[in-house]
Amino acid sequence: MVFVRDRRLHEKLRLSMSMSSLRLIAVAVWAVATIAPSDVFSQGSDPKAGQPPPSQADSQRNGPPQRRLDEIAEVGKSLTGPAANPECVWLGRRVIGLLWRDDLDTAFRHLDLYDRFGCPGGHIQATFRCLIRTGNNETEPKKETPDSLNSRVQSCWINPALQPAPQPAAAVPAPPSGTTTR
């Protein structure tokens, strides 16, 4: 009978240990559920609620998608051939901007993609030549605003033969009064 008594004791211990491990698991699940952020478990929350709002610089750099689509459509109306394809316009304009900002490594990687899509390399050369001819702020191209650069690249992409606007001649300063030259 001693053997049976030990066996019952053994069963009681095993049952109580399994109950305590279940309690421990239940407490862990409860702790995770109460400590975890509430929006992880909620299904009706806004997925962008936890994200910070985009800054004004981000929205200017990315620009509204509709404006980009309009610019590409404008190129399609003005040009014919592969230079008017949307992928050529997008990659080509990026290459030109990167070249202007002296980011040659990235520009050449984009140029490889541009060539892979069958886009005309001569159009890149003509557009960059136009950008240099019409360029303002040539001494410090990195300080140019992105919008003005993008609009100039767009104009040169559509018409690479674009001539720069005539600059008013700088006035020759008059010698200061009271001095004579001999």
trRosetta pair geometry for C-beta under 8 A, 3 or more apart (Angstrom, degrees):
i j d omega theta_ij theta_ji phi_ij phi_ji
1 4 5.4 -48 -152 35 47 111
1 5 6.2 49 150 -22 71 103
2 5 5.6 -52 -148 35 32 113
2 6 6.5 32 153 -17 65 105
3 6 5.9 -55 -151 36 30 109
3 7 6.4 32 150 -22 63 107
4 7 5.5 -54 -150 34 34 115
4 8 6.5 34 153 -19 66 102
5 8 5.9 -52 -151 34 32 109
5 9 6.4 33 150 -18 64 106
6 9 5.5 -53 -147 39 34 114
6 10 6.2 42 150 -25 65 104
7 10 5.4 -50 -148 33 32 116
7 11 6.5 33 152 -18 64 102
8 11 5.7 -51 -149 35 34 111
8 12 6.4 35 152 -19 65 105
9 12 5.7 -53 -148 36 32 112
9 13 6.4 33 153 -19 65 106
10 13 5.9 -55 -148 36 29 110
10 14 6.4 28 155 -17 64 107
11 14 5.8 -54 -145 38 31 111
11 15 6.2 30 156 -17 65 108
12 15 5.8 -56 -146 39 29 110
12 16 6.2 24 157 -16 65 109
13 16 5.9 -57 -143 39 28 107
13 17 6.2 28 157 -19 64 108
14 17 5.9 -56 -146 36 28 109
14 18 6.5 24 157 -15 64 106
15 18 6.0 -56 -147 37 30 107
15 19 6.4 30 154 -18 64 108
16 19 5.6 -54 -147 38 34 113
16 20 6.4 33 154 -20 66 104
17 20 5.8 -52 -145 35 33 109
17 21 6.5 31 155 -17 64 103
18 21 5.8 -52 -147 37 34 109
18 22 6.5 37 152 -19 64 104
19 22 5.7 -53 -149 36 33 112
19 23 6.5 37 150 -21 64 103
20 23 5.5 -48 -148 34 36 115
20 24 6.4 41 151 -22 64 103
21 24 5.5 -48 -148 34 36 115
21 25 6.5 37 152 -18 64 103
22 25 5.7 -52 -148 37 33 111
22 26 6.3 35 152 -20 65 106
23 26 5.6 -55 -148 37 31 113
23 27 6.3 32 153 -19 66 105
24 27 5.8 -53 -147 35 30 110
24 28 6.5 31 153 -20 63 106
25 28 5.6 -54 -148 35 32 112
25 29 6.4 31 155 -17 66 105
26 29 5.9 -53 -147 36 31 109
26 30 6.3 32 153 -18 64 107
27 30 5.6 -55 -147 38 31 113
27 31 6.3 34 154 -22 65 106
28 31 5.7 -53 -146 35 30 111
28 32 6.5 28 156 -16 64 105
29 32 5.9 -54 -148 37 31 109
29 33 6.2 29 154 -19 65 110
30 33 5.7 -59 -147 38 29 111
30 34 6.3 16 160 -10 66 110
31 34 6.2 -63 -144 42 27 100
31 35 5.8 11 165 -7 67 117
32 35 6.2 -64 -133 46 25 100
32 36 5.6 30 168 -30 66 113
33 36 6.3 -43 -129 27 20 111
33 41 7.4 48 -145 -60 80 155
36 40 5.4 -70 155 45 115 142
36 41 7.0 96 103 -27 123 108
37 40 5.1 105 75 -15 86 101
37 50 8.0 51 164 -100 155 138
38 41 6.4 -69 -164 44 45 96
38 42 5.9 37 148 -23 79 114
39 42 5.4 -56 -130 39 42 110
39 45 4.7 -103 -137 85 94 170
39 49 6.7 -154 -121 74 152 124
39 50 6.2 -169 76 -50 160 120
42 45 4.5 76 100 -21 121 111
45 49 5.9 -83 168 18 102 144
46 49 4.1 109 75 -42 99 102
47 50 8.0 -56 177 25 40 94
48 51 5.1 -61 -160 37 64 116
54 58 4.4 -112 -176 82 102 134
54 59 5.5 115 119 -52 123 91
55 58 4.9 102 57 4 76 100
55 59 7.3 -148 96 -2 43 86
56 59 5.8 -57 -149 40 36 108
56 60 6.2 34 153 -19 68 106
57 60 5.8 -56 -146 38 31 108
57 61 6.1 29 156 -19 66 108
58 61 5.8 -57 -144 37 29 108
58 62 6.1 11 164 -3 66 111
59 62 6.2 -58 -136 48 28 99
59 63 7.6 102 164 -75 53 20
60 63 6.9 20 -174 -71 30 63
60 146 6.8 127 138 64 102 128
60 147 7.1 -70 -175 -51 105 106
61 146 6.2 15 -110 98 66 176
63 67 5.3 -97 165 69 113 127
63 68 5.9 121 101 -48 123 98
64 67 4.7 92 69 0 90 103
64 68 7.4 -162 96 -4 50 84
65 68 5.6 -56 -154 36 41 112
65 69 6.3 39 152 -19 71 105
66 69 5.6 -54 -148 38 34 112
66 70 6.3 37 152 -22 66 105
67 70 5.6 -53 -149 35 32 113
67 71 6.5 34 152 -21 65 103
68 71 5.7 -53 -150 33 32 111
68 72 6.5 28 154 -15 65 105
69 72 5.8 -55 -148 38 32 108
69 73 6.2 33 153 -19 66 107
70 73 5.6 -55 -145 39 31 112
70 74 6.3 38 152 -25 64 103
71 74 5.6 -50 -150 31 32 115
71 75 6.8 33 151 -19 63 100
71 89 7.9 172 123 160 90 134
71 154 5.8 -81 -156 -126 119 132
72 75 5.7 -49 -153 32 36 112
72 76 6.6 39 148 -21 64 104
72 86 5.1 40 -173 -123 136 88
72 89 5.2 145 -125 91 85 152
72 90 7.1 -7 -96 -56 123 87
73 76 5.4 -52 -150 35 36 116
73 77 6.6 35 152 -18 66 103
74 77 5.9 -55 -152 35 33 109
74 78 6.3 18 156 -10 66 114
74 154 7.8 38 85 -177 131 115
74 158 7.1 -45 130 -90 98 133
75 78 5.9 -67 -143 45 31 103
75 79 5.6 -16 175 20 72 115
75 83 7.9 -115 172 133 114 79
75 84 5.6 178 137 -135 89 71
75 89 5.0 135 82 -110 165 139
75 154 7.7 -115 -66 -155 105 80
75 157 6.3 -32 -113 120 123 117
75 158 5.9 -129 -112 -88 72 85
76 79 7.1 -63 -113 55 18 80
76 84 5.0 110 -111 176 51 109
76 86 7.6 -14 -63 -64 116 76
78 84 7.7 -179 69 -109 63 114
78 158 4.7 8 107 -153 155 104
78 159 7.5 -80 165 -50 134 82
79 83 5.3 -86 163 94 146 102
79 84 3.9 -176 92 -73 101 105
79 158 6.5 -139 -40 -137 105 57
80 84 6.0 -33 -117 -5 13 143
81 84 6.2 109 63 8 51 98
81 120 7.1 15 139 -22 122 136
82 85 5.4 -24 -162 -5 55 118
82 88 5.6 125 153 -54 77 161
82 118 6.0 -112 -142 122 148 89
82 119 5.5 -171 144 -123 114 49
82 120 5.5 134 76 -23 113 92
83 88 5.6 -135 -136 131 30 140
83 89 7.5 86 165 -72 56 71
83 92 7.3 25 -148 -36 78 169
83 119 6.8 94 -95 -162 51 88
83 120 5.4 -47 -61 36 94 116
83 123 4.3 159 -108 -99 127 165
83 157 7.7 -175 170 -177 108 85
84 88 7.2 37 48 67 17 125
84 89 7.0 15 -156 -53 29 111
85 88 4.3 81 64 9 93 109
85 89 6.9 -164 87 -11 45 85
85 117 7.4 -162 102 149 142 121
85 119 6.9 -129 54 -97 119 93
86 89 5.6 -55 -145 35 32 112
86 90 6.2 27 160 -17 67 108
87 90 5.9 -54 -142 39 30 108
87 91 6.1 18 163 -6 66 112
87 117 5.0 -140 120 -158 129 158
87 119 7.2 -135 105 -60 86 122
88 91 6.3 -59 -137 47 25 100
88 92 5.5 25 164 -20 64 120
88 114 6.8 85 -132 -151 64 85
88 117 6.3 -160 -72 106 75 129
88 119 3.7 156 -118 -116 104 122
88 120 7.5 42 -155 21 140 70
88 123 7.7 47 167 72 120 149
89 92 6.0 -60 -136 41 19 110
89 93 6.2 17 166 -17 60 110
89 157 6.7 91 -139 167 81 146
90 93 6.4 -60 -149 35 21 105
90 94 6.6 19 154 -15 59 109
91 94 5.7 -60 -152 37 33 112
91 95 6.3 36 152 -23 68 104
91 110 5.7 178 -165 178 88 96
91 113 5.6 -139 -136 102 141 107
91 114 4.4 -179 128 -87 129 86
91 117 6.8 147 18 21 154 143
91 119 6.7 -177 72 3 123 163
92 95 5.6 -51 -147 32 33 112
92 96 6.4 32 155 -18 65 104
92 114 5.9 105 -73 -130 67 131
92 119 6.3 -145 -58 162 110 148
92 123 6.5 -25 -140 108 148 112
92 124 5.8 -137 -142 -88 95 85
92 127 6.9 89 163 31 113 161
92 157 6.6 122 113 -125 122 119
93 96 5.7 -51 -147 36 34 112
93 97 6.4 33 154 -17 65 106
93 150 7.5 49 177 -141 124 75
93 153 5.2 107 -146 140 88 130
93 154 7.1 19 -119 -77 130 62
93 157 6.1 -36 -82 -66 92 149
94 97 5.8 -57 -148 39 31 110
94 98 6.2 29 156 -17 66 108
94 110 5.3 -128 106 -160 113 156
95 98 5.9 -60 -148 39 28 109
95 99 6.3 29 154 -20 65 107
95 107 5.3 94 -152 -156 67 82
95 110 4.8 -162 -80 104 83 120
95 111 5.2 96 -126 -72 133 79
95 114 5.9 -25 -40 -39 144 149
95 124 5.8 -33 102 -134 139 123
96 99 5.8 -55 -148 36 29 111
96 100 6.4 31 153 -21 63 107
96 124 6.8 -157 -67 -149 87 76
96 127 5.5 -70 -94 120 139 120
96 128 5.6 -157 -126 -81 88 80
96 131 6.2 145 -176 -30 115 155
96 153 5.0 145 102 -137 135 117
96 156 7.5 174 -164 84 156 126
96 157 7.4 -134 -5 -71 160 100
97 100 5.6 -54 -148 34 31 113
97 101 6.4 15 157 -5 65 109
97 149 6.2 95 -123 143 95 123
97 150 7.3 3 -89 -87 129 67
97 153 6.0 -40 -63 -69 85 160
98 101 6.0 -64 -145 47 31 101
98 103 4.4 -82 -164 72 86 104
98 104 7.6 146 142 -85 98 22
98 106 5.1 -127 -151 94 142 101
98 107 3.7 -178 107 -77 120 90
98 110 6.4 133 18 24 152 141
99 102 7.6 34 -178 -77 32 27
99 103 7.7 -89 -64 55 22 64
99 104 7.0 57 -114 -99 62 64
99 107 4.8 104 -62 -133 71 156
99 128 5.8 -30 97 -120 151 129
100 128 7.8 -158 -60 -135 83 87
100 131 6.3 -86 -84 146 121 143
100 135 8.0 178 -137 -111 112 123
100 141 5.5 -136 168 168 84 139
100 144 8.0 -51 148 46 125 141
100 149 6.5 168 106 -154 156 123
100 153 7.7 -112 -19 -76 147 114
101 141 6.6 -146 -95 119 46 107
101 142 5.9 88 -141 -103 80 76
102 141 7.5 129 -20 72 96 122
102 142 7.4 -48 23 -66 110 106
103 106 4.6 -11 145 39 111 114
103 107 5.8 132 96 -28 73 94
104 107 5.3 -57 -140 39 33 115
104 108 6.1 31 162 -20 69 104
105 108 6.2 -58 -151 34 26 106
105 109 6.7 24 152 -16 61 105
106 109 5.6 -53 -150 35 36 112
106 110 6.4 33 153 -15 67 105
107 110 5.8 -58 -151 40 31 108
107 111 6.1 36 149 -25 66 108
108 111 5.2 -48 -141 34 35 118
108 112 6.7 46 154 -25 62 94
109 112 5.8 -44 -157 24 34 114
109 113 7.2 31 147 -12 61 100
110 113 5.6 -53 -157 37 41 111
110 114 6.2 47 144 -26 69 104
111 114 5.1 -46 -144 33 37 119
111 115 6.4 38 154 -17 65 101
111 121 7.9 61 -167 -121 102 95
111 124 7.0 70 -122 -137 102 170
112 115 5.9 -54 -151 37 30 109
112 116 6.3 33 150 -24 63 107
113 116 5.4 -53 -146 34 34 116
113 117 6.6 30 156 -16 66 103
114 117 6.3 -61 -157 35 28 106
114 119 4.8 -74 179 57 78 131
114 121 7.6 115 118 -92 115 69
114 124 6.9 77 141 -63 158 135
115 118 7.7 48 178 -71 37 20
115 119 6.8 -95 -86 51 26 80
115 121 6.5 16 -93 -69 94 106
119 123 7.2 -87 163 47 91 126
120 123 4.5 83 89 -6 104 106
120 124 7.8 -173 107 -7 63 78
121 124 5.6 -46 -162 27 48 114
121 125 6.8 45 145 -16 71 102
122 125 5.5 -53 -152 36 41 113
122 126 6.2 36 154 -17 71 106
123 126 5.8 -53 -143 40 33 108
123 127 6.0 33 157 -20 66 109
123 157 7.7 51 166 -147 108 70
123 160 6.9 -148 -151 -50 63 144
124 127 6.0 -59 -146 39 26 109
124 128 6.2 21 158 -16 64 109
125 128 6.0 -59 -146 38 26 106
125 129 6.2 29 155 -21 63 108
126 129 5.6 -53 -148 36 31 114
126 130 6.4 33 152 -20 64 105
126 160 3.5 39 140 176 109 154
126 161 7.7 -29 -178 -54 117 60
127 130 5.6 -53 -150 36 32 113
127 131 6.4 35 151 -22 65 104
127 153 7.1 51 171 -157 117 71
127 156 4.7 114 -155 130 73 105
127 157 5.2 22 -122 -91 133 57
127 160 5.2 -86 -74 -104 53 104
128 131 5.5 -49 -146 34 35 114
128 132 6.5 35 154 -19 65 102
128 156 8.0 118 -57 140 17 144
129 132 5.9 -55 -151 35 30 109
129 133 6.4 29 151 -18 64 107
129 160 7.0 58 62 -176 98 102
130 133 5.7 -56 -147 38 31 111
130 134 6.1 6 163 2 68 112
130 156 3.7 162 101 -143 127 111
130 159 7.6 155 -140 106 157 60
130 160 4.7 -144 -33 -156 136 57
130 161 7.2 -70 -94 -42 119 10
130 162 5.2 72 -158 47 123 94
131 134 6.3 -66 -138 51 25 93
131 135 5.9 55 153 -65 62 95
131 152 6.1 100 -128 136 84 109
131 153 6.2 9 -95 -96 126 65
131 156 5.0 -93 -60 -9 74 172
132 135 5.3 -26 -146 -14 29 126
132 138 7.8 70 -155 -117 66 117
133 162 7.8 163 83 90 121 76
133 163 7.4 -76 139 -141 132 41
133 164 5.3 -141 144 -38 83 108
134 152 6.2 -174 105 -157 121 112
134 155 7.6 -87 102 94 169 125
134 156 6.7 -159 31 -73 135 113
134 162 6.2 -7 -52 110 141 111
134 163 7.8 132 -79 148 98 21
134 164 4.4 178 -105 -95 61 83
134 165 7.6 67 -141 2 92 73
135 138 4.8 90 118 -79 121 94
135 141 7.2 -39 -163 -100 129 109
135 152 7.5 94 -100 168 53 154
136 144 7.6 127 84 -111 80 120
136 148 7.9 -62 58 155 117 133
137 140 5.9 -61 175 66 94 71
137 141 6.3 130 114 -97 93 46
137 143 6.5 -125 179 74 135 93
137 144 5.1 158 80 -78 145 98
138 141 6.6 2 -138 -61 35 93
140 143 4.5 17 130 15 115 116
140 144 7.8 164 109 -33 72 75
141 144 5.7 -28 -165 -5 51 119
144 148 5.9 -113 178 77 98 113
144 149 5.1 104 120 -57 124 107
145 148 4.7 80 66 11 94 103
145 149 6.9 -168 88 -6 47 88
146 149 5.7 -61 -147 41 33 110
146 150 6.0 32 158 -20 69 109
147 150 5.8 -55 -143 38 29 110
147 151 6.3 25 159 -17 64 106
148 151 5.9 -54 -146 37 31 108
148 152 6.4 29 155 -17 64 107
149 152 5.8 -59 -149 39 31 108
149 153 6.2 30 155 -18 67 107
150 153 5.7 -53 -144 37 31 110
150 154 6.2 35 154 -22 64 106
151 154 5.5 -50 -146 35 32 116
151 155 6.4 34 154 -20 64 104
152 155 5.7 -51 -147 36 33 111
152 156 6.3 25 156 -12 65 108
153 156 5.9 -60 -145 43 30 106
153 157 6.0 36 154 -28 66 106
154 157 5.7 -51 -144 30 28 113
154 158 6.6 23 158 -14 62 106
155 158 6.1 -60 -153 37 29 106
155 159 6.6 -38 170 43 65 93
155 162 6.0 58 144 -77 99 171
156 159 7.0 -85 -135 72 27 57
156 160 5.9 53 178 -108 73 53
156 162 5.8 -113 -103 32 61 130
157 160 7.4 13 -128 -65 17 80
159 162 4.6 97 104 -54 103 95
164 167 7.7 -11 136 -32 117 92
175 179 5.9 -113 158 73 113 111
175 181 6.7 -114 -108 -35 168 118
176 179 5.4 60 76 7 88 120
